[in-house]
């Protein structure tokens, strides 16, 4: 499990860095990262592949934001941790989701070992 967790963390950090590299370039070109609808509309209008990926990640992000807090409460991590990962998803779903999975799996393993 430790190797998988390390891989998840590596993917989270690498993908966030790669995504933000492009986000910062977009902002340098006049975009405003605080206006998320504009960001996604610009991506959507860039072409069919970009539109596909924009819709795909928006759906995943929406599901993650709906799921993460109740799941964190359900597995015993607590609402506060759930809201932390909800907030981290604004850095990137590619960042928050793998980190949440690591925290969730570690918590469940610890709870299973204790019980």
C-alpha positions in Angstrom: 0.0 0.0 0.0 2.9 2.4 0.8 4.1 2.2 -2.8 0.7 3.0 -4.2 0.3 5.9 -1.8 3.7 7.2 -2.9 2.5 6.9 -6.5 -0.7 8.8 -5.7 1.2 11.6 -4.0 3.7 11.8 -6.9 0.8 12.0 -9.4 -0.9 14.7 -7.3 2.2 16.9 -7.1 3.3 16.4 -10.7 -0.1 16.9 -12.2 -0.8 20.0 -10.1 2.6 21.5 -11.1 1.9 20.7 -14.8 -1.6 22.0 -14.7 -0.6 25.2 -12.9 2.2 25.8 -15.4 -0.5 26.2 -18.0 -2.9 28.1 -15.7 -0.2 30.6 -14.9 0.6 31.0 -18.7 -3.1 31.6 -19.3 -3.2 34.2 -16.6 0.0 35.9 -18.1 -1.9 36.1 -21.4 -4.7 38.1 -19.7 -6.8 35.4 -18.1 -8.1 35.7 -14.5 -7.8 32.5 -12.5 -10.3 33.9 -9.9 -13.0 33.8 -12.6 -13.4 30.1 -13.0 -16.3 30.3 -15.5 -14.1 32.3 -17.9 -11.2 29.9 -17.4 -13.4 26.9 -18.3 -15.2 28.7 -21.2 -11.8 29.6 -22.7 -10.7 26.0 -22.5 -14.1 24.7 -23.8 -13.9 27.1 -26.8 -10.3 26.0 -27.7 -11.4 23.0 -29.8 -13.2 19.7 -29.6 -10.5 17.9 -27.6 -10.3 20.7 -25.1 -14.1 20.9 -24.8 -14.2 17.1 -24.2 -11.6 17.4 -21.4 -13.2 20.5 -19.9 -16.6 18.7 -19.6 -14.9 15.6 -18.3 -13.0 17.3 -15.5 -15.9 19.5 -14.6 -18.1 16.4 -14.1 -15.4 14.7 -12.0 -14.8 17.9 -10.0 -18.5 18.3 -9.3 -18.9 14.7 -8.2 -15.8 15.0 -6.0 -17.1 18.1 -4.3 -20.5 16.5 -3.6 -18.9 13.2 -2.4 -15.8 14.2 -0.4 -17.3 15.7 2.8 -20.0 13.1 3.4 -17.5 10.3 2.6 -14.9 11.8 5.0 -17.6 11.9 7.7 -18.8 8.3 6.9 -15.3 6.8 7.1 -14.4 8.7 10.3 -12.0 11.3 9.0 -14.5 14.0 9.9 -16.1 16.9 8.2 -13.2 19.2 8.7 -10.9 17.0 6.7 -13.5 16.6 4.1 -13.8 20.4 3.7 -10.0 20.6 3.5 -10.0 18.3 0.5 -13.0 20.2 -1.0 -10.9 23.4 -0.7 -7.8 21.7 -2.1 -9.9 20.7 -5.2 -9.7 24.4 -6.2 -5.9 23.9 -6.6 -6.9 21.0 -8.8 -9.0 17.9 -8.8 -5.8 16.2 -10.0 -4.2 17.3 -6.7 -7.0 16.9 -4.1 -8.4 13.6 -5.2 -5.3 11.4 -5.0 -4.3 13.0 -1.7 -7.8 12.3 -0.3 -7.5 8.7 -1.4 -4.2 8.4 0.5 -5.7 9.9 3.7 -8.8 7.8 3.4 -7.0 4.5 2.8 -4.5 5.2 5.6 -7.3 6.1 8.0 -9.3 3.0 7.1 -6.2 0.8 7.5 -5.4 2.3 10.9 -9.1 1.9 12.0 -9.1 -1.7 10.8 -5.9 -2.6 12.6 -7.1 -1.0 15.9 -10.5 -2.8 15.7 
